[in-house]
Amino acid sequence: VKSIHPDLEKLAAKFKKDLPPAEAVQAMCKWIVENIKYDASVTFPWTDVDSILTKKCGHCGHQASVLLQLTASAGIPMRTVFGMNLYAPDGRTSDL
């Protein structure tokens, strides 16, 4: 992560101070669900964390960007996987 949003840096520091790593990640995910409304129609890039935090919405890529910054700031390794479809047996295709 090139640069971490200052608000996410503060939030990550709190989670890191108060919780062990696995619980910190759970708390981060809970914070994202409670504060970033899922909206697949947003038009700003998934990497635009300023817009995500200002507008408090985004799709799964936007939510992943926020989680990536939180975990990076807390020193918890994470990698993002794109293109996975949990509704299809092979993870890639679907009849839906």
C-alpha positions in Angstrom: 0.0 0.0 0.0 1.6 3.3 -1.1 -0.1 5.6 1.3 -2.7 5.0 4.0 -5.6 7.3 4.6 -5.0 9.1 8.0 -8.5 8.2 9.3 -7.9 4.6 8.6 -4.4 4.8 10.2 -6.0 6.0 13.4 -8.7 3.4 13.3 -6.2 0.6 12.6 -4.0 1.7 15.5 -7.0 1.4 17.9 -7.8 -2.1 16.6 -4.2 -3.2 16.8 -3.8 -1.8 20.4 -7.1 -3.4 21.7 -7.2 -6.7 19.9 -5.0 -9.7 18.8 -4.6 -9.8 15.0 -7.4 -12.2 14.1 -9.9 -10.3 16.2 -8.6 -7.0 14.9 -9.4 -8.2 11.3 -12.9 -9.3 12.4 -13.4 -5.9 14.0 -12.2 -4.1 10.8 -14.6 -6.1 8.7 -17.4 -5.3 11.0 -16.5 -1.6 10.9 -16.5 -1.7 7.1 -20.0 -3.4 7.0 -21.4 -0.9 9.4 -19.8 2.2 7.8 -19.4 1.5 4.0 -22.8 0.8 2.5 -22.6 -1.8 -0.4 -23.5 0.0 -3.7 -22.5 -1.6 -7.0 -23.5 1.5 -8.9 -20.7 3.8 -7.7 -18.6 5.4 -10.4 -15.4 6.3 -8.6 -12.4 3.9 -8.8 -12.2 1.2 -6.2 -8.8 2.6 -5.1 -10.3 6.1 -4.3 -10.3 5.7 -0.6 -11.1 9.4 0.0 -14.4 9.1 -2.0 -15.2 5.8 -0.3 -14.9 7.3 3.2 -16.6 10.6 2.2 -19.6 8.9 0.4 -19.6 5.9 2.8 -20.4 3.5 0.0 -18.9 1.3 -2.6 -18.9 -2.3 -4.0 -16.8 -5.2 -2.8 -13.6 -3.8 -4.4 -14.1 -0.5 -2.5 -14.6 -2.4 0.7 -11.5 -4.5 0.0 -9.4 -1.3 -0.5 -10.5 0.0 2.9 -9.6 -3.4 4.5 -6.3 -3.5 2.7 -5.3 -0.1 4.1 -6.5 -1.0 7.6 -4.6 -4.3 7.7 -1.5 -2.7 6.2 -1.5 0.0 8.8 -1.9 -2.5 11.6 1.0 -4.7 10.1 -1.3 -7.6 9.3 -0.5 -9.2 5.9 -3.4 -9.4 3.4 -3.8 -10.0 -0.3 -6.7 -9.1 -2.4 -8.3 -11.7 -4.8 -10.4 -10.4 -7.7 -12.7 -12.3 -10.0 -13.9 -15.0 -7.7 -17.6 -16.0 -8.0 -18.7 -17.8 -4.8 -21.9 -18.9 -6.5 -20.2 -21.1 -9.1 -18.5 -24.4 -8.3 -15.4 -23.5 -10.2 -15.3 -20.0 -8.7 -15.3 -18.3 -12.1 -18.4 -19.0 -14.1 -22.1 -18.9 -13.4 -25.5 -19.4 -15.0 -26.9 -16.7 -12.8 
